[in-house]
């Protein structure tokens, strides 16, 4: 028979078990979702798992949509400096003609607004990307054949269609990426959307390299070659888009719940049908996604303005979207040659070399910023970077002023140095946020139409740049940079006072933040979680 245990032995055993349980319980302080944090503790992500590698490849197809804008910004900013292009259409790097050649792209984007909702919400995110990229391909063909006719009107028509297509593709693609991304890596994956193939990136590098290579040819070939290359990446999107899974949120809201589950299990649960990420997301879909929402009605934009939380979401979207265009970055893309002229650099080959070098540096810096956005936080990164940018504009203003008054070459070189430092800073902090933050602050019902509305406002902001900057540079030169000094400080203050922090939360959990009396304050609140040995939440306390 088994020997009976003494009371003292039983008491010691109970104490030991309790001690082990106490050791297993641990505290975690989070600024964000306790449910997501518990899921990450219970089922740590595996970033190198084959399914995750597949997911990276899937979103990279959507990344190519971003190349449209990056390529065009670099292309037009530097094509205007090419003698063969200037001779063909009578253009220059400054003045009203430079303004409307650049702005026709923006006008096309504005006109596309009513078509974004039907393209992205009605037929799905993938179809939206294909429609946009098809328009870009057609616009490129019209632009490219203008070299045969010599008609500026035809070239402008092509630019209109490019802008029209970009507006649709640039709304569909970030929505697809943010909805497909693993909850643990939404910040990085959507941040990379705007860094790898936009601004200082592959799109910009491709344009800069094509322009530099075009310098070796005489006549119209110098600018026609980079023009035709503009259709390559949109064509790749059209070729691969229908091999991609649809957004699980779109599938769920359009009656394909089983397909949504399969997508989540395959790419977020890494093939495990019992994954905590499936349970977490399907519960949130059921609680937060309306099966008969306004996104089903192409004409219904009321979801953007319905209540206070909806308007606050849209405000956060527009603030960062517009600030991303009005921080002076237009001087380092569309109007870089005009800026360099104020610093004494006018040789076309030198301008193209500077542009190519800046694009390569910016690619790696922006990727670094995107990889850190989840750690630093969106709001903190934005307002701090804008303050630093303001300082660089002070230095740019001083050096260009000295050059223009004295002709000192050292001052001109210093101005070029500081504008490149500005570009690196902007690329690190603002470029990753431009696609990430505006799309994630919108609810599912708002997302496609909200991005379309945002595109309208951004295009209006771009038109101010494209019509105003070349005229201002021509009339007041370096004094324009004083405006950017003060304006970037204003931008930083607005971000600090009003923008919500979104890191550490799923898209659906942001509903609670925006419905609170003070969304900014609620988003910054920290919580202490007590987790047991199975990573189940035992208690939640607010950290003062």
C-alpha positions in Angstrom: 0.0 0.0 0.0 1.0 3.6 -0.7 2.3 5.3 2.4 0.0 8.2 3.6 1.6 11.6 3.4 1.9 13.6 6.6 0.1 16.9 7.0 3.5 18.7 7.0 4.5 17.0 3.7 1.1 18.0 2.1 1.6 21.6 3.3 5.1 21.7 1.9 3.8 20.3 -1.4 1.0 22.9 -1.6 3.5 25.8 -0.9 5.9 24.5 -3.6 3.0 24.2 -6.2 1.9 27.7 -5.3 5.4 29.0 -5.6 5.8 27.4 -9.1 2.4 28.9 -10.1 3.6 32.4 -8.9 6.8 32.0 -10.9 4.8 31.1 -14.0 2.6 34.2 -13.7 4.4 37.2 -15.2 3.7 40.9 -15.8 3.8 42.7 -19.2 3.3 46.4 -19.7 1.8 47.3 -23.0 0.6 50.4 -24.9 -2.0 48.8 -27.1 -4.2 45.7 -27.2 -4.1 43.2 -24.3 -5.7 40.6 -26.6 -3.1 41.0 -29.3 -0.3 41.0 -26.7 -1.6 37.8 -25.1 -1.8 36.2 -28.6 1.8 37.2 -29.4 2.9 35.7 -26.0 1.0 32.5 -26.5 1.8 32.0 -30.2 5.0 33.9 -31.0 5.3 34.9 -34.7 7.8 33.0 -36.9 9.0 35.6 -39.5 11.1 33.1 -41.4 8.4 30.4 -41.7 7.7 29.3 -45.3 4.1 30.7 -45.1 5.4 34.0 -43.9 7.8 34.1 -46.8 4.9 33.5 -49.1 3.0 36.4 -47.4 5.9 38.7 -48.0 6.0 37.8 -51.7 2.2 38.4 -51.9 2.3 41.9 -50.5 5.4 42.7 -52.7 3.1 42.4 -55.7 1.0 45.2 -54.2 4.1 47.1 -53.4 4.7 47.5 -57.1 1.6 49.8 -57.3 3.5 52.3 -55.2 6.2 52.5 -57.9 3.9 54.5 -60.1 4.1 57.6 -57.9 7.8 57.2 -57.0 8.8 56.7 -60.6 6.7 59.6 -61.9 8.0 62.0 -59.3 11.6 61.3 -60.2 10.9 61.0 -63.9 9.2 64.4 -64.4 11.4 66.2 -61.9 14.5 65.3 -64.0 13.0 65.0 -67.5 12.3 68.8 -67.4 16.1 69.4 -67.2 16.9 67.3 -70.4 17.6 69.5 -73.4 15.9 67.1 -75.9 12.7 67.2 -73.9 12.8 71.0 -73.5 13.4 71.3 -77.2 10.5 69.0 -78.1 7.8 70.7 -76.0 9.3 74.1 -75.2 9.5 73.4 -71.5 11.9 74.4 -68.7 12.5 73.6 -65.1 10.6 76.6 -63.8 7.6 78.6 -64.8 3.9 77.9 -65.5 4.5 75.3 -68.3 6.6 73.2 -65.9 3.7 73.6 -63.4 0.9 72.3 -65.7 3.0 69.5 -67.2 3.6 68.1 -63.7 0.1 69.0 -62.4 -1.8 67.2 -65.2 -0.9 63.9 -63.4 -2.5 65.3 -60.2 -5.6 66.5 -62.1 -6.1 62.9 -63.4 -5.9 61.7 -59.8 -8.6 64.1 -58.6 -11.0 63.1 -61.5 -10.6 59.4 -60.5 -12.1 60.0 -57.0 -15.7 58.8 -57.8 -14.3 55.6 -59.4 -12.1 54.4 -56.5 -15.0 53.1 -54.3 -16.6 50.9 -57.0 -13.2 49.6 -58.1 -11.9 48.7 -54.7 -15.0 47.9 -52.6 -17.4 46.4 -55.2 -15.0 44.0 -57.0 -12.2 43.6 -54.4 -8.8 44.9 -53.6 -7.1 42.9 -56.4 -9.4 44.1 -59.1 -8.9 47.7 -57.9 -5.1 47.3 -58.4 -5.5 45.8 -61.9 -7.9 48.6 -63.0 -5.5 51.3 -61.8 -2.4 49.7 -63.3 -4.2 49.1 -66.6 -4.9 52.9 -66.8 -1.3 53.6 -66.1 -0.2 51.3 -68.9 -2.5 53.0 -71.4 -1.3 56.4 -70.2 2.3 55.4 -70.8 1.5 54.3 -74.3 -0.1 57.7 -75.0 2.9 59.5 -73.5 5.4 57.4 -75.4 3.8 57.8 -78.8 3.8 61.6 -78.3 7.4 61.4 -79.3 6.2 60.5 -82.8 3.7 63.3 -83.1 5.5 66.1 -81.1 2.1 67.0 -79.6 2.3 68.4 -76.1 -1.5 67.9 -75.7 -1.1 64.2 -76.3 1.7 64.0 -73.7 -0.5 65.8 -71.2 -3.4 63.4 -72.0 -1.1 60.5 -71.1 -0.1 62.2 -67.9 -3.8 62.6 -67.0 -4.5 58.9 -67.5 -1.4 58.1 -65.5 -2.7 60.1 -62.6 -6.2 58.6 -62.9 -4.8 55.1 -62.7 -2.4 55.9 -59.9 -5.3 57.2 -57.8 -7.2 53.9 -58.0 -4.1 51.7 -57.6 -2.7 53.8 -54.8 -6.0 53.4 -52.9 -6.4 49.7 -53.5 -2.8 48.5 -52.8 -2.2 49.9 -49.3 -5.7 48.7 -48.2 -4.8 45.3 -49.5 -1.4 45.3 -47.7 -2.8 46.5 -44.4 -5.6 43.9 -44.5 -3.4 41.0 -45.5 -0.5 41.7 -43.1 0.1 39.5 -40.1 -1.2 41.4 -37.0 2.3 41.3 -35.5 4.0 42.9 -38.5 1.3 45.3 -39.8 3.5 48.3 -39.1 6.6 47.0 -40.8 4.9 45.4 -43.8 2.7 48.4 -44.6 5.6 50.8 -43.9 7.7 48.9 -46.4 5.0 49.5 -49.0 5.9 53.2 -49.1 9.7 52.7 -48.9 10.6 49.8 -51.2 9.0 51.1 -54.3 8.1 54.8 -53.7 9.7 58.2 -52.9 13.5 57.3 -52.4 13.2 53.8 -53.5 13.0 51.3 -56.4 10.5 53.4 -58.4 12.7 56.5 -57.9 15.9 54.6 -58.5 14.5 53.0 -61.7 13.5 56.4 -63.0 16.8 58.0 -62.0 18.8 55.2 -63.6 16.7 55.2 -66.8 17.1 59.0 -67.1 20.9 58.7 -66.5 21.1 56.0 -69.1 19.0 58.0 -71.5 21.7 60.7 -71.4 23.8 58.4 -73.7 21.3 58.7 -76.5 20.6 61.6 -78.8 17.3 63.2 -79.6 14.0 62.1 -78.2 15.3 58.6 -77.2 16.9 60.3 -74.2 13.5 60.9 -72.6 11.3 58.3 -74.4 13.2 55.3 -73.0 12.5 56.2 -69.3 9.0 57.1 -70.3 8.3 53.6 -71.7 9.9 51.9 -68.8 7.2 53.4 -66.6 4.7 50.7 -67.6 6.9 47.7 -66.5 6.0 47.5 -62.9 2.2 48.1 -63.4 2.3 45.4 -66.1 3.8 43.0 -63.5 0.9 43.8 -61.1 -1.6 43.0 -63.8 0.2 39.7 -64.5 0.3 38.4 -60.9 -2.7 40.0 -59.1 -5.2 37.3 -59.7 -2.8 34.7 -58.3 -3.0 36.4 -54.9 -5.6 35.7 -52.2 -8.2 38.3 -51.7 -8.3 40.4 -48.5 -9.9 38.2 -45.7 -11.8 41.2 -44.5 -13.3 41.8 -48.0 -14.1 38.1 -48.3 -15.8 38.1 -44.9 -18.0 41.1 -45.7 -19.0 39.7 -49.1 -20.3 36.3 -47.8 -17.1 34.3 -48.2 -16.4 33.6 -44.5 -14.9 30.2 -45.1 -12.4 31.6 -47.6 -11.5 34.4 -45.1 -10.8 31.7 -42.5 -8.6 29.7 -44.9 -6.5 32.8 -45.7 -6.0 33.6 -42.1 -5.1 30.0 -41.2 -2.7 29.7 -44.1 -0.8 33.0 -43.7 -1.3 34.2 -40.1 -1.8 30.8 -38.4 1.0 29.2 -40.5 -1.3 26.3 -41.4 -2.7 25.7 -37.9 -6.5 25.6 -37.9 -6.5 26.1 -34.1 -4.3 29.2 -34.3 -5.0 31.9 -31.8 -4.8 34.5 -34.6 -7.8 32.9 -36.3 -9.9 33.0 -33.2 -8.8 36.6 -32.5 -9.5 38.0 -35.9 -12.8 36.1 -36.6 -14.1 37.3 -33.3 -13.2 40.9 -34.2 -14.7 40.6 -37.7 -18.0 39.4 -36.1 -18.0 42.3 -33.6 -16.8 45.2 -35.8 -17.4 44.5 -39.5 -20.9 45.3 -40.9 -22.2 42.9 -43.6 -24.4 45.7 -45.0 -22.0 48.6 -44.6 -21.7 51.8 -46.7 -18.8 50.2 -48.6 -21.5 48.1 -50.5 -23.0 51.3 -51.9 -20.6 53.0 -54.3 -22.3 56.4 -53.9 -22.5 56.4 -50.1 -19.7 58.5 -48.5 -21.6 59.1 -45.2 -19.4 56.7 -43.3 -16.6 59.2 -43.5 -18.6 61.9 -41.7 -21.3 60.0 -39.8 -20.2 60.7 -36.2 -17.4 62.2 -34.1 -15.2 59.1 -34.2 -15.6 58.8 -38.0 -14.6 62.5 -38.5 -11.7 62.1 -36.1 -10.4 59.1 -38.1 -10.6 61.1 -41.3 -8.8 64.0 -39.7 -5.9 61.8 -38.6 -5.8 60.4 -42.1 -5.7 63.8 -43.8 -3.2 65.4 -41.4 -0.4 62.9 -42.1 -1.3 62.6 -45.8 -1.1 66.4 -46.4 1.8 66.9 -44.1 3.6 64.3 -46.2 3.3 66.6 -49.2 3.8 70.0 -47.6 7.0 69.5 -45.7 9.2 70.7 -48.6 9.8 67.2 -50.0 8.5 68.5 -53.4 11.8 70.3 -53.7 13.6 66.9 -53.6 11.4 65.2 -56.2 9.5 67.2 -58.9 11.5 70.3 -58.5 15.0 69.1 -57.5 16.6 70.6 -60.6 15.1 74.0 -59.8 16.3 73.7 -56.2 19.8 72.7 -57.4 19.8 75.8 -59.7 19.4 78.0 -56.6 22.5 76.3 -55.2 24.5 76.7 -58.4 24.2 73.3 -60.0 22.8 73.5 -63.6 24.6 70.8 -65.5 22.0 68.2 -66.6 24.3 65.2 -66.0 25.3 66.4 -62.6 21.7 66.9 -61.6 20.9 63.3 -62.7 23.8 61.9 -60.8 22.8 63.7 -57.6 19.2 62.4 -58.1 20.4 58.8 -58.6 22.7 58.9 -55.5 19.9 60.4 -53.3 17.5 57.7 -54.4 19.9 54.9 -53.5 20.6 56.4 -50.0 17.0 57.0 -49.4 16.0 53.4 -50.2 18.1 52.0 -47.4 17.3 54.7 -44.9 13.5 54.4 -45.5 13.7 50.7 -45.0 15.4 51.2 -41.7 12.6 53.6 -40.6 9.9 51.1 -41.7 11.6 48.4 -39.6 11.5 50.6 -36.5 8.0 52.1 -36.8 6.4 49.5 -34.6 9.0 50.0 -31.9 9.1 53.8 -32.0 5.4 54.4 -32.6 3.7 56.4 -35.4 2.9 59.6 -33.6 6.3 60.0 -31.8 8.2 59.3 -35.0 6.1 61.8 -37.0 6.3 64.8 -34.7 10.0 64.4 -33.9 11.0 64.0 -37.5 9.1 67.1 -38.5 11.0 69.1 -35.9 14.3 67.8 -37.3 13.2 68.6 -40.8 12.5 72.2 -39.8 16.1 72.5 -38.6 17.4 71.3 -41.9 15.3 73.9 -43.7 17.0 76.5 -41.5 20.4 75.3 -42.7 19.3 75.1 -46.3 17.9 78.7 -46.2 21.1 80.0 -44.7 23.5 78.3 -47.2 21.4 79.1 -50.3 21.1 82.7 -49.2 24.9 83.0 -48.8 25.4 81.4 -52.2 23.0 83.7 -54.0 24.5 86.8 -52.4 28.2 85.9 -52.7 28.4 83.1 -55.2 30.6 81.1 -52.8 30.9 77.5 -54.0 31.3 76.2 -50.5 27.9 77.6 -49.6 26.4 76.0 -52.7 27.9 72.6 -51.8 26.7 72.9 -48.2 23.1 73.6 -49.5 23.3 70.4 -51.6 24.5 68.5 -48.6 21.7 69.8 -46.3 19.0 69.1 -48.9 20.2 65.5 -49.1 20.3 65.2 -45.3 16.7 66.6 -45.4 15.8 63.9 -47.9 17.3 61.1 -45.7 15.5 62.4 -42.6 12.2 62.6 -44.4 12.8 59.2 -45.9 13.5 57.7 -42.4 10.4 59.1 -40.6 7.7 60.3 -43.0 8.0 57.9 -46.0 7.1 54.7 -44.0 4.1 56.5 -42.4 2.6 57.8 -45.6 1.0 54.5 -46.6 0.8 53.0 -43.2 -0.9 55.5 -40.9 -3.6 57.0 -43.2 -5.0 53.6 -44.1 -4.9 52.0 -40.7 -6.7 54.8 -38.9 -9.8 54.3 -41.1 -12.4 51.6 -40.2 -13.2 48.9 -42.7 -16.4 50.6 -43.9 -14.4 53.8 -44.5 -11.2 52.4 -45.8 -11.5 52.4 -49.7 -13.6 55.6 -49.9 -11.5 57.2 -47.2 -8.4 56.6 -49.2 -10.1 58.0 -52.3 -11.1 61.1 -50.4 -7.6 61.3 -49.0 -6.3 61.0 -52.5 -8.5 64.0 -53.5 -7.1 66.1 -50.7 -3.5 65.0 -51.3 -3.8 65.7 -55.0 -5.1 69.2 -54.2 -2.1 69.7 -51.9 0.2 68.5 -54.7 -1.4 71.0 -57.1 -0.4 73.7 -54.7 3.1 72.4 -55.0 3.1 71.8 -58.7 1.6 75.1 -59.7 3.0 77.2 -56.8 6.5 76.0 -56.3 8.0 76.6 -59.8 6.5 80.1 -59.9 7.7 80.8 -56.3 11.2 79.6 -57.1 11.3 81.7 -60.2 10.1 84.9 -58.4 11.6 84.7 -54.9 14.2 81.9 -55.1 15.7 80.8 -51.8 13.4 83.0 -49.7 10.7 80.3 -50.3 12.6 78.0 -48.0 11.8 80.3 -45.0 8.2 79.3 -45.3 9.1 75.6 -44.8 11.0 76.4 -41.6 7.9 77.7 -39.8 5.4 75.4 -41.5 7.2 72.2 -40.4 7.1 73.4 -36.8 3.3 73.9 -37.1 3.0 70.4 -38.6 4.9 68.9 -35.7 2.7 70.7 -33.1 -0.5 69.5 -34.8 0.7 65.9 -34.9 1.7 66.0 -31.2 -1.6 67.5 -30.1 -4.1 65.5 -32.2 -2.8 62.3 -33.8 -3.6 58.9 -32.3 -1.0 56.2 -31.7 -1.9 53.0 -33.5 1.0 50.7 -32.7 0.2 47.4 -30.8 -3.4 47.2 -31.8 -5.4 45.3 -34.5 -7.3 47.3 -37.0 -10.7 46.5 -35.4 -9.5 47.4 -31.9 -8.9 51.0 -32.9 -12.7 51.4 -32.7 -12.5 51.7 -28.9 -9.8 54.3 -29.1 -11.6 56.6 -31.6 -14.9 56.3 -29.7 -13.3 57.5 -26.4 -13.7 61.2 -25.3 -10.0 61.9 -26.0 -8.7 59.5 -28.6 -5.1 60.8 -28.5 -5.0 60.3 -24.7 -6.7 56.9 -24.8 -4.2 55.7 -27.4 -1.2 56.6 -25.2 -2.6 54.8 -22.1 -0.4 52.0 -20.8 -1.7 48.8 -19.2 -0.1 46.1 -17.0 -1.1 42.6 -17.9 -0.9 39.6 -15.5 -0.4 36.5 -17.7 -0.3 32.8 -16.5 1.9 30.1 -17.8 -0.4 29.6 -20.8 -0.2 33.3 -21.6 -3.9 33.8 -20.7 -4.7 37.2 -19.2 -5.5 37.0 -15.5 -5.8 40.7 -14.7 -5.4 44.1 -16.4 -4.4 47.3 -14.6 -4.0 50.8 -16.0 -0.5 52.2 -15.5 -0.6 55.8 -14.3 
